[in-house]
Amino acid sequence: MSEQLSDVAAVLGRVPSGLFILTAQSPEGDETGLLASWVQQASFDPPAITVAVNKSRYLNDWLAESPRVAVSVVGESQKQYLGHFGRGFEPGEPAFEGLDIARTSNELPVLADSLGWLAGEVTGSVDAGDHVIYAVRITESSVGPRIADEKPWVHLRKNGLGY
């Protein structure tokens, strides 16, 4: 690795991000969830976020036909979600088995014990290399039971060129 690329990797890795669980449904009603760290508020009015999804994820195909997502905010003590969602799920594999979930008004699963969740409609996307960045207009949300007592999980990487 060149010195310049090494510097890029070191600095990018120190850009803080959170840990979130992104959930969605296929047009047929199948559900999945994945660990997401690149979620960011993008607008005040209307409230919106951006979410980056690796191009290798089948979720991208689902979002082309059913552009609704929910994002559960993970607290710093909720390490169990890192292991559960970090490995990923195959299409049709139950992603929420054994977890306490709630449902948004349009039936997307969210983590019941998260700090809270946001749900909305995808309004656009941008090709960003190995990821697709989705803009999501927030249409509903809920505060979770941990929001007043726990900080969100903040993630720093040693190398900004990989997870």
Secondary structure, 3 states (H helix, E strand, C coil): CCHHHHHHHHHHHCCCEECEEEEEECCCCCEEEEEECCEEEEECCCCEEEEEEECCCCHHHHHHHCCEEEEEECECCCCHHHHHHHCCCCCCCCCCCCCCEEECCCCCEEECCCCEEEEEEEEEEEECCCEEEEEEEEEEEEECCCCCCCCECEECCCCCCCC
